[in-house]
Amino acid sequence: MTIGITPRPLQLTLLPNDVLPEGLSWKIQEGYIRTVAWDHEGDSITLGLWGPGEWVTTAYSALRPIEIQCLTTVVVEQSKPTADEVSQFLADHIRTVEEIFRINRIKSAEERLLQLLTWIGSRFGMVSSKGYRLSLKELNLTHKALGDICGLTRVTVTKNLSLIRTKGILQQISNDDLFIPNKLIPAI
């Protein structure tokens, strides 16, 4: 009699800026990740932001090179998605890329940054009846990282974030937390 031992899925704990092995599918247990490619000048192109409960892979992308970069400390488990999960992932990925593309086409730097923060807040923020609380520290979204996502420089992000706060459009809750009122969040 032979006893079959089912191998346990590979589980990894990675630090910010670490890169997940390519070609595998990963279920995010903890932390936040971005998928990124580069243009011909070497500038990064963010393709998506992903958080706990979601899974990511580079397997379905035509772009090369492409990386899955850890924004925060991340715990992931290798996953073999079902056909339905692949379909859902592709639909989610298309929506994410479209939203990032839409945001990056906004001419005004202030409005572009505001739309990016609103989108991130609606995806990863803590919801309340009045809006979303977004922790830039929890997501490890520095001004440079925000700029990389939406095609602005770090200086432009810092200047416009300060302007948005001064105007009272977003409320500063703490050094790293913002409150995004419902009136700014588009119906999805």
HELIX and SHEET records of a PDB file:
HELIX    1   1 ALA A   83  ASN A  104  1                                  22    
HELIX    2   2 ALA A  109  PHE A  124  1                                  16    
HELIX    3   3 HIS A  143  CYS A  150  1                                   8    
HELIX    4   4 ARG A  154  THR A  166  1                                  13    
HELIX    5   5 ASN A  182  LEU A  184  5                                   3    
SHEET    1   A 4 GLN A  11  LEU A  14  0                                        
SHEET    2   A 4 VAL A  74  GLN A  78 -1                                        
SHEET    3   A 4 SER A  25  GLU A  30 -1                                        
SHEET    4   A 4 TRP A  55  THR A  57 -1                                        
SHEET    1   B 3 SER A  44  TRP A  50  0                                        
SHEET    2   B 3 ILE A  33  TRP A  38 -1                                        
SHEET    3   B 3 ILE A  66  CYS A  70 -1                                        
SHEET    1   C 4 MET A 126  SER A 128  0                                        
SHEET    2   C 4 GLY A 131  SER A 135 -1                                        
SHEET    3   C 4 ASP A 177  PRO A 181 -1                                        
SHEET    4   C 4 GLN A 171  GLN A 172 -1                                        
END                                                                             
